[in-house]
């Protein structure tokens, strides 16, 4: 069996929370819906939301599949689709953008995320003991 994890996190979210917490609450909720919708379309790789997720504005999904290439391409596609959808939403009037904010830095008043992907052919439940010299 092959395994993967996909983690997301909103970049510089504390700046946006300070800018407008009411807007940020709506934006995070909208962002969460986008992620859940995209991931939910990939049932063949058995998506599972890790316990306690979302945690703040971060998500981690766990996936598994018999074929590593299918798993790899699907998880990468998920990440690209999430980023693409967020990009499209930022470019129009949506809950992901504060429409009356003008200025720098670019992320202020908009939602940008980091996405990390990890792939493994094994699932380790135990961490080996470290040897001391």
KEVEXKE-160378 format. One record per residue (C-alpha): x, y, z; residue number from 1; residue in three letters. Coordinates in steps of 0.5 Angstrom, whole numbers, plus 2048, in hexadecimal, padded with zeros to 3 digits. Example, Ala and Ser with C-alpha at 12.3 -4.5 7.8 and 13.67 -1.06 7.14 Angstrom:
! residues 2
> east|north|up|doba|marlo
> 819|7F7|810|1|Ala
> 81B|7FE|80E|2|Ser
//
This chain:
! residues 133
> east|north|up|doba|marlo
> 800|800|800|1|Unk
> 802|807|7FF|2|Unk
> 801|80D|803|3|Unk
> 801|815|802|4|Unk
> 7FF|81B|806|5|Unk
> 7FD|822|804|6|Unk
> 7FD|828|808|7|Unk
> 7FB|82F|807|8|Unk
> 7FC|835|80B|9|Unk
> 7FA|83C|80A|10|Unk
> 800|841|809|11|Unk
> 801|847|80E|12|Unk
> 7FA|845|811|13|Unk
> 7FC|849|817|14|Unk
> 7FC|850|813|15|Unk
> 7F5|84E|810|16|Unk
> 7F2|84D|817|17|Unk
> 7F5|853|819|18|Unk
> 7F3|857|813|19|Unk
> 7EB|855|813|20|Unk
> 7EA|84F|818|21|Unk
> 7E2|84F|816|22|Unk
> 7E4|84E|80E|23|Unk
> 7EA|849|810|24|Unk
> 7E5|845|813|25|Unk
> 7E0|845|80D|26|Unk
> 7E6|844|809|27|Unk
> 7E9|83E|80D|28|Unk
> 7E2|83A|80C|29|Unk
> 7E2|83C|805|30|Unk
> 7E9|839|804|31|Unk
> 7E7|833|808|32|Unk
> 7E1|831|803|33|Unk
> 7E6|832|7FD|34|Unk
> 7EB|82D|800|35|Unk
> 7E5|828|803|36|Unk
> 7E2|828|7FC|37|Unk
> 7E8|827|7F8|38|Unk
> 7EB|821|7FC|39|Unk
> 7E4|81E|7FD|40|Unk
> 7E4|81D|7F5|41|Unk
> 7EA|818|7F6|42|Unk
> 7E7|812|7F9|43|Unk
> 7EB|80D|7F5|44|Unk
> 7F1|80F|7FA|45|Unk
> 7ED|80E|800|46|Unk
> 7EE|816|803|47|Unk
> 7ED|816|80B|48|Unk
> 7EE|81D|80E|49|Unk
> 7F2|81C|814|50|Unk
> 7EF|81C|81B|51|Unk
> 7EF|824|81E|52|Unk
> 7EF|826|817|53|Unk
> 7EE|82C|815|54|Unk
> 7F2|82E|81A|55|Unk
> 7F2|836|81A|56|Unk
> 7F3|837|812|57|Unk
> 7F7|831|811|58|Unk
> 7F4|82A|80E|59|Unk
> 7F8|824|80D|60|Unk
> 7F5|81E|809|61|Unk
> 7F7|817|809|62|Unk
> 7F7|812|803|63|Unk
> 7F8|80B|801|64|Unk
> 7F8|807|7FA|65|Unk
> 7FB|801|7F8|66|Unk
> 7FF|805|7F2|67|Unk
> 804|80A|7F4|68|Unk
> 803|80E|7ED|69|Unk
> 7FC|80E|7ED|70|Unk
> 7FD|811|7F5|71|Unk
> 802|816|7F3|72|Unk
> 7FF|819|7ED|73|Unk
> 7F8|819|7F0|74|Unk
> 7FB|81D|7F7|75|Unk
> 7FF|821|7F2|76|Unk
> 7F9|823|7EE|77|Unk
> 7F5|824|7F4|78|Unk
> 7FA|829|7F7|79|Unk
> 7FA|82D|7F0|80|Unk
> 7F2|82D|7EF|81|Unk
> 7F2|830|7F6|82|Unk
> 7F7|835|7F5|83|Unk
> 7F4|837|7EE|84|Unk
> 7ED|837|7F1|85|Unk
> 7EF|83C|7F6|86|Unk
> 7F3|840|7F1|87|Unk
> 7ED|841|7ED|88|Unk
> 7E9|843|7F3|89|Unk
> 7EE|848|7F5|90|Unk
> 7ED|84B|7EE|91|Unk
> 7E6|84D|7EF|92|Unk
> 7E1|84F|7F4|93|Unk
> 7E1|849|7F9|94|Unk
> 7E2|848|801|95|Unk
> 7E9|847|800|96|Unk
> 7EB|84E|7FE|97|Unk
> 7E9|855|802|98|Unk
> 7E7|859|7FD|99|Unk
> 7E9|860|800|100|Unk
> 7F0|85E|802|101|Unk
> 7F5|861|7FD|102|Unk
> 7FD|861|7FF|103|Unk
> 802|85D|800|104|Unk
> 804|857|802|105|Unk
> 800|853|7FD|106|Unk
> 7FE|84E|802|107|Unk
> 7FA|853|806|108|Unk
> 7F3|853|805|109|Unk
> 7F3|84C|801|110|Unk
> 7F4|845|802|111|Unk
> 7FA|841|800|112|Unk
> 7FC|83A|802|113|Unk
> 802|836|802|114|Unk
> 801|82F|801|115|Unk
> 806|829|802|116|Unk
> 805|822|800|117|Unk
> 809|81C|803|118|Unk
> 809|815|800|119|Unk
> 80B|80E|803|120|Unk
> 80B|807|801|121|Unk
> 80B|805|808|122|Unk
> 807|807|80E|123|Unk
> 80B|807|814|124|Unk
> 807|807|81B|125|Unk
> 80D|807|81F|126|Unk
> 813|80B|81F|127|Unk
> 81A|807|820|128|Unk
> 81D|809|826|129|Unk
> 823|80D|825|130|Unk
> 82A|80A|827|131|Unk
> 82E|80E|82C|132|Unk
> 836|80F|82B|133|Unk
//
